Every structure is written in C-alpha cells, then in structure tokens.
Amino acid sequence: MLTGLLVSKDFSLIAHRGLPSEFPENSLPGIQAALEAGAQFVELDIQFTHDGVPVLYHDENMERLSGINRSILDLESNELKKFSVGLADGQMQQKTSAEIPRLEELVALISNWPQRYFFLELKRHSVERYGAEFCVKEILKIIQPIASSCIPISFEHEALIAFRNNGDLPIGWVIREWNKQQHEIADELDPEYLFCNYKRLPENIDELWQGNWNWVLYSIDDIKTLKKYRALGFRFIETNKLRLLNEK
C-alpha cells in the first residue's frame, strides 16, 4: 500500500489539460467537457503574456497549438483574441479551435463546479522570464475566490517554495528524473502531491520514494496500463482519455 494523505480514499482520474483528444488543450470548452464527463480533478497549464497576464497555455512557442512561430511570452494580453488554439495534431478547423483563455476566465468557470479540484501547473518559461515570486503572487491574487479548489504544481521547485511562502495551498511537484538529487528536493519540499511520468518509475515498486505525498502518475491512456498501476496502489492517474477510461 502506498503512503500519502489522500483527498479521497477512492481512485481518481485526472483530466490532463481537459479533454485534449476531443477539444483544444487548456481550452474552456475542453475543461467544461471534462467536468461534464465526471472529472473530479483537472490539470491545466499557466504561461504569462508579455504584460504579465496569466493564461491557460502549455507551450512557450505558439506554433504547435496556434500555428504561429511566436512566443506567447511576447504576446500582449490585448492580442489574445487574434489567435486561437487548435487540436494538438495541427487541425485548425473552426470546429476544433477555441480562444486562448485567461486565468481569470477559469476562475469564473470553476465557481460553477464546487467539489472539483484543479492542478494549475506554472510553466518553466514564465518562471524564467518573470521570476517565481511575481508569477506566484499574480496567480494567487486571481484565484483567491476559488483557492480552495486549486492546487499549484510545477517542475520548478523555486516556484513551489514561493507558493509555500505566500499561502497555505497544497502543492504538487513534477519530478524531471528518477535520481538522488530529485529525491532530495522532494524530501525538502514535502509536497502534498508528487507527479511522475509512469515510465520513469523504478521497476521494483519497493524502491518508490516514501513520504507524506500522494503519487500522481502521468499520462496513462490505455486500460491495461491503468489497471496495472491501480493494482499497485496508485490512486491518482492523469490521462488524455478521461472519457474512454471512465467507461472501462
């Protein structure tokens, strides 16, 4: 049995960026659809525009999602409506495109969904450009009305330290590699959630790092792998195929 302080003793699927196989990732329609499909947890990404406005977007370069070779960090917030986000396979048809949402728009949506939880991942490029302290304070200011539904996460441990220093929200750290240095950072941060690519886990489950965190595995999209890790005791699994796996 894995140790950890669980939000629920039940198994939970986490909707990775909404429903990215059906809707543009991190889009409000995709998030809404994930919630309607029964997601109790949704994971989303935060980047910052040139004028310091947090938006829901994964990549630093907009080519993959918006079809333009430009950094979203160089985009002014008043330019957002000029661009859309499409499905990650490059399809930019009208039916599969959506606006790039600001974080404040997510707050309005979350307000209509009590007892749902949102992992908000602050991305590396924004932290490097604007600094962890600025990014964290802006995010906390905007999510204040729905903060009890939010769990900040990041690969950047300095950002998580800033979240700890500026509030009392639970945090999640996303580890880059399975090694001693990352293990030491995990022990130092002592996050409520520890995210790991399931392919990086040790073959021997007894070598799993022990702590008061909840393990979150990403991204598992097939039922065979899902059943394997559920049987091993993992209770939080992130997926791009929430609707499919919920039906199994």
N, C-alpha and C positions, 0 to 999 in steps of 0.2 A: 504493500500500500504506500502511495506517495504521500509525503507530508505536505502540509500547507494550510493556510487559512482560507477556506473556500467561501465565496459569496453564496454558493448553493452546494449542497451535497450531491446534487444531480449533475449529470453530464450536460455540457453546453457547447453548441457550435457557435463560432464567432464568424459573422459575415465579413469577409475580407473586402474592404472598400465598397461595401454594399453588395450588389449582385452583378459583378463585372462580366459574367458570361451573357448577360441579358441587357444590361444598361451600362452607359459610360461609368467608369470607376469614380468614386468620390462625388458622384452627382446626386442632387437631391431626389430625382426620380428613382435612382438606384437604391438610395438609402430608404426611401419610403417603401419601395417594393420589398426590401429585405425585412423591414419591420412587419409589413403585412404578411410576409411569408412565415412569420413566427420568430424571427431573430430576437433573442434576449440581449445579445451583445453584437455590436458593430464596430469594426476597426476602420479608422479613417486617417488621412494624411494631411498635414498642415505645412504649407510653404508661405512665405511672405512676399508681398509685392514690393516694388521699389520704394513706395511711400509708406512702407511698414504696416500694411493691412494683411492680416492672416486670411488665407483662402484654403479651400479643400482641393489639394492637387498633390500628386505624388512626385512627378519628375521635376528636376530643375530646368531641363530643356523641354520646350513645348512641342517638339517635332512628333514624338510618338503619339501623343494624345490630341494635339490640336493642329498638327500639320504645318507648323511654322518653326523655323530654326531660330528660336529666340528664347532667352532665359526668362522664366516667369518672375525672377527676382529683379529684372529690369523693366517689368511692366508696371505702369501706373494703375492704381485701382480703378480710375475712371475709364480705363481702356478695356476692362474685363468683358464688357458686353460685346466688344468687337470680335471676340473669339469664343469658340465652343470647345467642348471636349467630346470625343467620339469613342467608340469601342476600341479597345487596345489592339485589335487586329488591323486597324487602319481604316475601317469602314467609316466614312464620314457622311453617310446618307442622313437626310433630315430626320428620319425616324429613329436614328441611333445617336443623335447628338443632343447635347444639353449645355446649359450655361455653366460657367465656372463659378461655383458658389463661394461667397464669403463665409467666414466662420460665424458671423452674426446671423446668417440665414439658417445655419444648422441649429443655432440656439432656438430660433422660432419653431423649427420642426420638432426638436426634442421636447419642447414644452407640451406637445400634444401626445407624448408617449411616456407616461410615468412607468416606473419599474423596468425600464430598459437602460442598458449601460453602453457607454461609448468610449472605446480606447482611441485617444487622439495622439497620433504619432507626429511629433515635431521633427522635421527632416534636417539632415546634416547641413545642407547648403544654406538654409536660412540661419542656422546657428552660427555658421562660419561667417556669414555676411553681416549679421546684425548683433551677434552676441547672445549667449544663453539668457542673460538677465533681462534684456529688452524683450525677447521673444516670449519668455515665460510670463512676464508681467502683463503683456498685451493679451495673451491667451486667457490668463486668469481673470482679467478685467472683463473680457467679453463673455466668458462662460459663467460668470458669477450667478446669474439667475437659475442655472440648471447644473451647478457644480456637483451636486450630489449624484448626478448621473454620469459624470465624466471621470476617466482615468487617464491621465497623461502618460505617454510612453515615448521612448526614443532609443536609438542606438547610442546617442551622445550622453555619456554619464554626467557631464557637467550640466546639461540641461535638467536632468533629474535631480541633481543636487540643488539647483535653483528652484525647482518645484517644491522640494522639501523645505527650503529656507523661506519660501514665500507663501506657504499654505499648509494645509493638512490633508490634501487629497492622497489617496493611494496612488502608487506609481508602478510602471512596468518598464523593465529594461530589456532591450532586444540585444542578445549577445551576437557578436560577429563570428567568433570562432570558439571551438571547444579546446581551451588551453588553460594553463595555470594562471596567466595574467587576467583573463576574463573571469575566472573563478574568484580571484581575489577581489575584483571590482564588484562582483555580485555580492560577496560577503560584506563588503564595505557599504554598498548601497542598501542592502537588505530590502529589496523591493517587494511589494505585495504580489507582483506578477513577474515571472521570468519567461520571456519569449525566446524560442529557439526553433530554427529550421529543423524539422524532424530528421533530415538527412545528416545532420551534424551530431546527433546523439551517439554516445558510445554504444557498441554492440552489447556490452554487458550492462544491463539496467542497474545493477548494484553499484556501478560507478557514477550514477547520477548524483549531481551536487545536492547536498542536503541543506535545507534552510526553511524559513517560515513563509516562503513564497509559494504561489500557485504556478505550476508549469503550464505554459501555453505553447502548443506546437503549431507550426505553420509550414506550408499551406497544403492541406491534405484534401484531395478532390475525388478519391475513389473509395468505395465501400470496404474493400479488402484491407487497405491500409488503415482506414478509420477503425475497423473492428480490432485490428492488431493492437493499436495504441490504447483503445478503450480497455481492452483486456489487461493491459499492463498497468492500468490505474490512472491514466491521464484523463482529466475531466474537462479540460478546455482545449478545443481544437479549432483552428482558424481554417476557413475554406472559401474557395471561389464558387463552390457549387452548393450553396446552402439549400436551395430548394430540392435539388436532387438527393442530397444526403439526408435531408429531413424526411423524405418519403421512404427511406430504406428501413 
